[in-house]
């Protein structure tokens, strides 16, 4: 067994610096005394640490604790202007961009609807440029950008897979074109994976190392987090459960050409209106079904919201039947992965609320050998976009907070 490498003074200082910065992000403004107490550092060492971080532009003095005078009452916070990041959520209908400061505060957003004939690079640059302008910044101020798309870019070929429905994103030179158009480092990630990142850092999966996120909006998908890390698979296709063959629906062949599969055909948003009609559930008035998503998602959300509000009679039978369809595919994931929890996310599942969650959990208990706890996603507003920003922030903080260099 190799001998342990002793920590150098510069390394120990960098570790203390990072610990203090993380505490400030978690707790907000803290005094020198409080930082010393939480880190176990002496008052002189904590004072030196804060002076070092203030000189580096990473923390700011923000006032005093309760208005009390004296240096021990001075409060410090992470400097939000030390770095900025961008996140983009790409769907077939639009590109939505946001810019956040180093603390995660969103400073500006901009949405660009899809227009036929518009190139993907133009959509991205226009959306990001609008968000940067709304934040009062310049594009060169961004430290990093993370772009969320359906499917995944194959690490071997650089081409987008599992998302033939995304217009304009399948050119073999697209990543090179985007790199030439954007002056900062750019990373690409599956949209459902980023919804899981948002839940892991901000929502229902905090503190959980092994979980599955089941997503249902324009398509059925899943994100797999094992040992605290996203599992992407060899080609980036881990979690593309819409293609999963399932009982209850004929086999779908040539799935990549059809861009669908058994689980999608069994339990996707498009089956909800027909299922409701079969069970005598009337659709709500058209005005109540209006929304920003595609018509299939909008209709499914309206029906499930209505049923969850009064889960009795036909409404209850409708929710029960849909829970059975969802559980049919989810049982395969649970049997293979044995996760601690399953996070239910996406507009369609969220619309069913607690009534659908409880029914799905009961169905899953009968179909799978393990019994993970099912929890509703807590990041309700733009979870994919929040996940993109959180992913960009994690990498940026690793770089900016490294004071050992």
Secondary structure, DSSP 8 states (H G I E B T S, - for coil): --------HHHHHHHHHHHHHHHHHHH-SEEHHHHHHHHT--HHHHHHHHHHHHHTTSEEEEEEGGG--SGGGEEEEE-GGG-EEEEEEEETTEEEEEEEETT--EEEEEEEE--TT--HHHHHHHHHHHHHHHTT--GGGEEEEEEEESSEE-TTT--EES-TTSTT---TTHHHHHHHH-SSEEEEEEHHHHHHHHHHHHSTTTT-SSEEEEEESSSEEEEEEETTEE---SSS-TT-GGG---TTS----SHHHHT--HHHHHHSGGGHHHHHHHTT-----GGGG--SS-HHHHHHHHHHHHHHHT-SHHHHHHHHHHHHHHHHHHHHHHHHH--SEEEEESHHHHHHHHHHHHHHHHHHHHHSSS--EEEE-S--SSHHHHHHHHHHHHHHHHHHT-TT-
